[in-house]
């Protein structure tokens, strides 16, 4: 586990790692992990960490669609366009929300201009102190979990199966094995792309935010992810997620979910200052 100290703008593209990297963000701590499904394969996921002001950081995960290099390029382009739009926050004192929405639009135009049918998901969270706001296109999930395991936020996947789960027509077990699980109905690189923006929410002292590609969710049940992230030091959280996910990918655990895929995630926790004690 590598500790990188204070966070600077980082873009993890075509990035391979056997371990996570931990950073101190302006208002908390975060860990990043991204790796290809196999050592000799391209990684079609990409991760961006973008400090914008002394208080605001934008976190992003993109999962390129395909199995060809086009997916890898689409994820890279999407995060490059998002980063360019976010530069307006410092340069022009732009509002983060406006810059992020512009980033999505610019990413969509740039991927469409590739002209080869490339596409990618894009999940973004604006973090300002203990305030967060989620944005997403596609099925890369955003999750907020409390220390006792309460799911306080879970984004809805933009897919037929995701909508069926949300409406209660399909349960988690059936969703993991559904033949249309990986059909995504809303993507960067689609003329009809739409951005889903959530409300601002305040993280409690012991909440954990997770943004991930579907390689994680295809190999762990929601309850397992929640149990992994809800408590314990950051190093323990990451090792638990990566260890279980990699084990499942290689068929360990009969009857458990298993899919070989690229895996990327960002785990964020707000700073946990001491509570004031009244005399």
VEXKOL-19355 format. One record per residue (C-alpha): z, x, y; residue number from 1. Coordinates in nm, 4 decimals. Each point is the difference from the previous one (the first is absolute). Layout:
% residues N
+----------+----------+----------+------+
!        z !        x !        y ! resi !
+----------+----------+----------+------+
!        Z !        X !        Y !  NUM !
...
+----------+----------+----------+------+
This chain:
% residues 279
+----------+----------+----------+------+
!        z !        x !        y ! resi !
+----------+----------+----------+------+
!   0.0000 !   0.0000 !   0.0000 !    1 !
!  -0.1130 !   0.1586 !   0.3266 !    2 !
!   0.1886 !  -0.0576 !   0.3236 !    3 !
!  -0.2267 !   0.0378 !   0.3035 !    4 !
!   0.2476 !  -0.0528 !   0.2827 !    5 !
!  -0.1106 !  -0.1895 !   0.3104 !    6 !
!  -0.3042 !  -0.2216 !  -0.0388 !    7 !
!  -0.3316 !   0.0867 !   0.1597 !    8 !
!  -0.3276 !  -0.1871 !  -0.0298 !    9 !
!  -0.1208 !   0.0422 !  -0.3568 !   10 !
!  -0.3011 !  -0.1228 !  -0.1936 !   11 !
!   0.0080 !   0.0279 !  -0.3791 !   12 !
!  -0.3621 !  -0.0236 !  -0.1132 !   13 !
!  -0.1371 !   0.1206 !  -0.3341 !   14 !
!   0.3556 !   0.1203 !  -0.0450 !   15 !
!   0.1549 !   0.0997 !  -0.3308 !   16 !
!   0.3679 !   0.0546 !  -0.0463 !   17 !
!   0.2444 !   0.0241 !  -0.2867 !   18 !
!   0.2908 !  -0.0721 !   0.2304 !   19 !
!   0.0871 !  -0.2068 !   0.3047 !   20 !
!   0.0429 !   0.1217 !   0.3546 !   21 !
!   0.2941 !  -0.1177 !   0.2110 !   22 !
!  -0.0062 !  -0.0191 !   0.3797 !   23 !
!   0.2456 !  -0.0832 !   0.2742 !   24 !
!  -0.1630 !  -0.2690 !   0.2129 !   25 !
!   0.1064 !  -0.0868 !   0.3580 !   26 !
!   0.2249 !  -0.2802 !  -0.1234 !   27 !
!   0.0576 !   0.0679 !  -0.3684 !   28 !
!  -0.1149 !   0.1816 !  -0.3116 !   29 !
!  -0.3145 !  -0.0441 !  -0.2065 !   30 !
!  -0.1585 !   0.1345 !  -0.3146 !   31 !
!  -0.3695 !   0.0205 !  -0.0913 !   32 !
!  -0.1610 !   0.0293 !  -0.3397 !   33 !
!  -0.3710 !  -0.0081 !  -0.0821 !   34 !
!  -0.1840 !   0.1205 !  -0.3082 !   35 !
!  -0.3210 !  -0.0635 !  -0.1907 !   36 !
!   0.0125 !  -0.1817 !  -0.3316 !   37 !
!  -0.0954 !   0.3222 !  -0.1754 !   38 !
!   0.0183 !   0.3628 !   0.1063 !   39 !
!  -0.3767 !   0.0538 !   0.0031 !   40 !
!  -0.0891 !  -0.3311 !   0.1681 !   41 !
!  -0.0516 !  -0.0889 !   0.3656 !   42 !
!   0.2844 !  -0.1807 !   0.1728 !   43 !
!  -0.1391 !  -0.3168 !   0.1607 !   44 !
!   0.3316 !  -0.0753 !   0.1701 !   45 !
!   0.0932 !   0.1336 !   0.3423 !   46 !
!   0.3246 !  -0.0018 !   0.1977 !   47 !
!   0.0569 !   0.0364 !   0.3738 !   48 !
!   0.3199 !   0.0748 !   0.1923 !   49 !
!  -0.0510 !  -0.0381 !   0.3727 !   50 !
!   0.2875 !   0.0536 !   0.2476 !   51 !
!  -0.1155 !  -0.1694 !   0.3212 !   52 !
!   0.2983 !   0.0215 !   0.2365 !   53 !
!   0.3568 !   0.1261 !  -0.0181 !   54 !
!   0.0959 !  -0.3268 !  -0.1700 !   55 !
!  -0.3179 !  -0.1323 !  -0.1626 !   56 !
!  -0.1613 !   0.1186 !  -0.3222 !   57 !
!  -0.2907 !  -0.1650 !  -0.1818 !   58 !
!  -0.0167 !   0.0281 !  -0.3793 !   59 !
!  -0.3201 !  -0.0773 !  -0.1928 !   60 !
!  -0.1321 !  -0.0086 !  -0.3563 !   61 !
!  -0.3692 !  -0.0504 !  -0.0848 !   62 !
!  -0.1362 !  -0.0533 !  -0.3513 !   63 !
!  -0.3740 !   0.0584 !  -0.0258 !   64 !
!  -0.1908 !  -0.2438 !  -0.2179 !   65 !
!  -0.2326 !   0.1233 !  -0.2625 !   66 !
!   0.0276 !   0.2879 !  -0.2414 !   67 !
!  -0.2623 !   0.1927 !   0.1911 !   68 !
!   0.0331 !   0.2352 !   0.2932 !   69 !
!  -0.0774 !  -0.2868 !   0.2374 !   70 !
!   0.3481 !  -0.1412 !  -0.0534 !   71 !
!   0.1578 !   0.3316 !   0.0883 !   72 !
!  -0.2146 !   0.0267 !   0.3134 !   73 !
!   0.0790 !  -0.3564 !   0.1071 !   74 !
!   0.3762 !   0.0604 !  -0.0203 !   75 !
!  -0.0371 !   0.3251 !   0.1951 !   76 !
!  -0.2153 !  -0.1593 !   0.2697 !   77 !
!   0.2367 !  -0.2962 !   0.0370 !   78 !
!   0.2989 !   0.2241 !   0.0699 !   79 !
!  -0.1980 !   0.2243 !   0.2327 !   80 !
!  -0.1025 !  -0.3036 !   0.2042 !   81 !
!   0.3569 !  -0.1306 !   0.0038 !   82 !
!   0.1283 !   0.3366 !   0.1218 !   83 !
!  -0.2627 !   0.0109 !   0.2758 !   84 !
!   0.1010 !  -0.3465 !   0.1194 !   85 !
!   0.3693 !   0.0934 !  -0.0057 !   86 !
!  -0.0662 !   0.2959 !   0.2292 !   87 !
!  -0.0358 !  -0.2600 !   0.2762 !   88 !
!   0.3732 !  -0.0673 !  -0.0169 !   89 !
!   0.0828 !   0.3392 !   0.1473 !   90 !
!  -0.3143 !   0.0418 !   0.2079 !   91 !
!  -0.0120 !  -0.3445 !   0.1600 !   92 !
!   0.3504 !  -0.1378 !  -0.0645 !   93 !
!  -0.1610 !  -0.2654 !  -0.2205 !   94 !
!   0.2104 !  -0.2460 !  -0.1957 !   95 !
!   0.0293 !   0.1003 !  -0.3681 !   96 !
!  -0.1074 !  -0.3445 !  -0.1190 !   97 !
!  -0.3243 !   0.0090 !   0.1982 !   98 !
!  -0.0777 !   0.3564 !  -0.1097 !   99 !
!   0.0627 !  -0.0815 !  -0.3677 !  100 !
!  -0.2209 !  -0.3094 !   0.0108 !  101 !
!  -0.2718 !   0.2063 !   0.1696 !  102 !
!   0.0417 !   0.2575 !  -0.2762 !  103 !
!  -0.0676 !  -0.2615 !  -0.2669 !  104 !
!  -0.3096 !  -0.1222 !   0.1831 !  105 !
!  -0.1320 !   0.3520 !   0.0547 !  106 !
!   0.0664 !   0.0868 !  -0.3642 !  107 !
!  -0.1932 !  -0.3050 !  -0.1144 !  108 !
!  -0.2985 !   0.0823 !   0.2190 !  109 !
!  -0.0031 !   0.3638 !  -0.1109 !  110 !
!   0.0111 !  -0.0843 !  -0.3712 !  111 !
!  -0.2714 !  -0.2647 !   0.0415 !  112 !
!  -0.2139 !   0.2584 !   0.1787 !  113 !
!   0.0068 !   0.2174 !  -0.3126 !  114 !
!  -0.2522 !  -0.2521 !  -0.1298 !  115 !
!   0.0789 !   0.0525 !  -0.3686 !  116 !
!   0.2357 !  -0.2894 !  -0.0738 !  117 !
!   0.3134 !   0.2148 !   0.0196 !  118 !
!   0.3356 !  -0.1704 !   0.0592 !  119 !
!   0.3721 !   0.0672 !   0.0137 !  120 !
!   0.3297 !  -0.1777 !   0.0392 !  121 !
!   0.2221 !   0.0868 !   0.2950 !  122 !
!   0.3738 !  -0.0706 !   0.0269 !  123 !
!   0.1760 !   0.1029 !   0.3215 !  124 !
!   0.3551 !  -0.0294 !   0.1285 !  125 !
!   0.1028 !   0.0622 !   0.3593 !  126 !
!   0.3550 !   0.1405 !   0.0104 !  127 !
!   0.1975 !   0.0064 !   0.3254 !  128 !
!   0.3654 !   0.0758 !  -0.0521 !  129 !
!   0.1150 !  -0.2636 !  -0.2472 !  130 !
!  -0.2804 !  -0.2362 !   0.0989 !  131 !
!  -0.3081 !  -0.0176 !  -0.2195 !  132 !
!  -0.3220 !  -0.2021 !   0.0005 !  133 !
!  -0.2384 !  -0.0090 !  -0.3006 !  134 !
!  -0.3799 !  -0.0273 !   0.0052 !  135 !
!  -0.2317 !  -0.0008 !  -0.2991 !  136 !
!  -0.3464 !  -0.0554 !  -0.1375 !  137 !
!  -0.0345 !  -0.0105 !  -0.3784 !  138 !
!   0.2533 !   0.0259 !  -0.2798 !  139 !
!   0.1998 !   0.3152 !   0.0805 !  140 !
!   0.3527 !  -0.1432 !   0.0155 !  141 !
!   0.2692 !   0.0251 !   0.2659 !  142 !
!   0.3586 !  -0.0614 !  -0.1133 !  143 !
!   0.3433 !  -0.0003 !   0.1654 !  144 !
!   0.3044 !   0.0018 !  -0.2273 !  145 !
!   0.3689 !  -0.0266 !   0.0838 !  146 !
!   0.2684 !   0.2168 !  -0.1579 !  147 !
!   0.1025 !  -0.2803 !  -0.2386 !  148 !
!  -0.3568 !  -0.0587 !  -0.1135 !  149 !
!  -0.0975 !  -0.2879 !   0.2284 !  150 !
!  -0.3745 !  -0.0040 !   0.0687 !  151 !
!  -0.0146 !  -0.0590 !   0.3758 !  152 !
!  -0.3741 !   0.0474 !   0.0429 !  153 !
!  -0.2876 !   0.0064 !  -0.2480 !  154 !
!  -0.3592 !  -0.0127 !   0.1185 !  155 !
!  -0.2432 !  -0.2328 !  -0.1752 !  156 !
!  -0.2912 !   0.1771 !  -0.1679 !  157 !
!  -0.3367 !  -0.1085 !   0.1351 !  158 !
!  -0.1372 !  -0.0900 !  -0.3400 !  159 !
!  -0.0423 !  -0.3133 !  -0.2140 !  160 !
!   0.2858 !   0.1121 !  -0.2261 !  161 !
!   0.2200 !   0.0919 !   0.2969 !  162 !
!  -0.0418 !  -0.3459 !   0.1492 !  163 !
!   0.0648 !  -0.1602 !  -0.3396 !  164 !
!   0.3270 !   0.1930 !  -0.0363 !  165 !
!   0.1067 !  -0.0947 !   0.3520 !  166 !
!  -0.0667 !  -0.3681 !  -0.0697 !  167 !
!   0.1891 !   0.0088 !  -0.3300 !  168 !
!  -0.3048 !  -0.0675 !  -0.2185 !  169 !
!   0.0205 !   0.3412 !  -0.1733 !  170 !
!   0.3132 !   0.1952 !  -0.0917 !  171 !
!   0.0434 !   0.3767 !   0.0206 !  172 !
!  -0.0651 !   0.0670 !  -0.3702 !  173 !
!  -0.3237 !  -0.1972 !   0.0022 !  174 !
!  -0.1059 !   0.1606 !   0.3286 !  175 !
!   0.0378 !   0.3527 !  -0.1386 !  176 !
!  -0.2388 !  -0.0839 !  -0.2836 !  177 !
!  -0.2350 !  -0.2359 !   0.1811 !  178 !
!  -0.3686 !   0.0796 !  -0.0444 !  179 !
!  -0.0586 !  -0.0426 !   0.3750 !  180 !
!   0.3075 !   0.1938 !   0.1134 !  181 !
!  -0.2087 !   0.2636 !   0.1777 !  182 !
!  -0.2370 !  -0.2355 !   0.1756 !  183 !
!   0.0832 !   0.0396 !   0.3699 !  184 !
!  -0.1205 !  -0.2643 !   0.2459 !  185 !
!   0.0621 !   0.1780 !   0.3313 !  186 !
!  -0.0840 !   0.3666 !   0.0637 !  187 !
!  -0.0774 !   0.2581 !   0.2639 !  188 !
!  -0.3792 !   0.0236 !  -0.0318 !  189 !
!  -0.0596 !  -0.3768 !  -0.0096 !  190 !
!  -0.1755 !  -0.1946 !   0.2757 !  191 !
!   0.2587 !  -0.2774 !  -0.0485 !  192 !
!   0.3029 !   0.2336 !   0.0125 !  193 !
!   0.3138 !  -0.1607 !   0.1423 !  194 !
!   0.3253 !   0.1700 !   0.0977 !  195 !
!   0.3289 !  -0.1511 !  -0.1115 !  196 !
!   0.2757 !   0.0869 !   0.2475 !  197 !
!   0.3609 !  -0.0841 !  -0.0801 !  198 !
!   0.2874 !  -0.0771 !   0.2324 !  199 !
!   0.2301 !   0.2683 !   0.1338 !  200 !
!   0.3124 !   0.0380 !  -0.2136 !  201 !
!   0.3139 !   0.2079 !   0.0339 !  202 !
!   0.0990 !   0.2269 !  -0.2852 !  203 !
!   0.3660 !  -0.0123 !  -0.0956 !  204 !
!   0.1957 !   0.3222 !  -0.0358 !  205 !
!  -0.0731 !   0.0402 !  -0.3728 !  206 !
!  -0.3471 !  -0.1537 !  -0.0248 !  207 !
!  -0.2934 !   0.1882 !  -0.1516 !  208 !
!  -0.3659 !  -0.0421 !   0.0928 !  209 !
!  -0.2730 !   0.0761 !  -0.2551 !  210 !
!  -0.3762 !   0.0126 !   0.0612 !  211 !
!  -0.2090 !   0.0763 !  -0.3076 !  212 !
!  -0.3380 !  -0.0063 !  -0.1683 !  213 !
!  -0.0380 !  -0.2315 !  -0.2977 !  214 !
!   0.0254 !   0.2926 !  -0.2424 !  215 !
!   0.3774 !  -0.0371 !   0.0313 !  216 !
!   0.0042 !  -0.3783 !  -0.0368 !  217 !
!  -0.2293 !   0.0053 !  -0.3039 !  218 !
!   0.2541 !   0.2043 !  -0.1933 !  219 !
!   0.3394 !  -0.1363 !   0.1073 !  220 !
!   0.1400 !  -0.3494 !   0.0257 !  221 !
!   0.1262 !  -0.1110 !   0.3394 !  222 !
!   0.3571 !   0.0008 !  -0.1328 !  223 !
!  -0.0389 !   0.3641 !  -0.1071 !  224 !
!  -0.1355 !   0.1033 !   0.3391 !  225 !
!   0.2854 !  -0.1801 !   0.1747 !  226 !
!   0.2602 !   0.1631 !  -0.2222 !  227 !
!  -0.1514 !   0.3427 !   0.0648 !  228 !
!  -0.0115 !  -0.0225 !   0.3783 !  229 !
!   0.3040 !  -0.2058 !   0.0957 !  230 !
!   0.2568 !   0.2822 !  -0.0095 !  231 !
!   0.0552 !   0.3691 !  -0.0673 !  232 !
!  -0.1261 !   0.3086 !   0.1852 !  233 !
!  -0.3680 !   0.0209 !   0.0885 !  234 !
!  -0.0635 !   0.2662 !  -0.2636 !  235 !
!   0.1350 !  -0.2299 !  -0.2704 !  236 !
!  -0.2120 !  -0.2916 !   0.1223 !  237 !
!  -0.3216 !   0.1996 !  -0.0132 !  238 !
!   0.0707 !   0.1596 !  -0.3374 !  239 !
!   0.0762 !  -0.3402 !  -0.1473 !  240 !
!  -0.3215 !  -0.1569 !   0.1254 !  241 !
!  -0.2243 !   0.2924 !  -0.0925 !  242 !
!   0.1618 !   0.0658 !  -0.3368 !  243 !
!  -0.0218 !  -0.3595 !  -0.1207 !  244 !
!  -0.3496 !  -0.0495 !   0.1372 !  245 !
!  -0.1405 !   0.3152 !  -0.1600 !  246 !
!   0.1691 !  -0.0777 !  -0.3302 !  247 !
!  -0.1485 !  -0.3492 !  -0.0077 !  248 !
!  -0.3484 !   0.1272 !   0.0878 !  249 !
!   0.0014 !   0.2129 !  -0.3107 !  250 !
!   0.1028 !  -0.2850 !  -0.2274 !  251 !
!   0.3725 !   0.0631 !  -0.0346 !  252 !
!   0.1816 !  -0.3281 !  -0.0494 !  253 !
!  -0.1688 !  -0.2473 !  -0.2325 !  254 !
!  -0.0654 !  -0.3356 !   0.1611 !  255 !
!   0.0570 !   0.1363 !   0.3518 !  256 !
!  -0.2626 !  -0.0064 !   0.2785 !  257 !
!  -0.2334 !   0.2992 !  -0.0139 !  258 !
!  -0.3056 !   0.0949 !   0.2052 !  259 !
!  -0.1363 !   0.3452 !   0.0810 !  260 !
!  -0.0494 !   0.0099 !   0.3775 !  261 !
!   0.0615 !   0.2044 !   0.3130 !  262 !
!   0.3541 !  -0.0498 !   0.1327 !  263 !
!   0.1138 !   0.0259 !   0.3614 !  264 !
!   0.3002 !  -0.1271 !   0.1873 !  265 !
!   0.2181 !   0.0462 !   0.3063 !  266 !
!   0.3728 !  -0.0761 !  -0.0166 !  267 !
!   0.1815 !  -0.0410 !   0.3321 !  268 !
!   0.3665 !  -0.0536 !   0.0857 !  269 !
!   0.1501 !  -0.0381 !   0.3481 !  270 !
!   0.2576 !   0.2505 !   0.1159 !  271 !
!   0.3424 !  -0.0904 !  -0.1369 !  272 !
!   0.2429 !   0.0884 !   0.2754 !  273 !
!   0.3707 !  -0.0383 !  -0.0470 !  274 !
!   0.1464 !  -0.3418 !   0.0532 !  275 !
!   0.2370 !  -0.0295 !   0.2925 !  276 !
!   0.3594 !  -0.0651 !  -0.1077 !  277 !
!   0.2273 !  -0.2160 !   0.2116 !  278 !
!   0.3565 !   0.1179 !   0.0359 !  279 !
+----------+----------+----------+------+
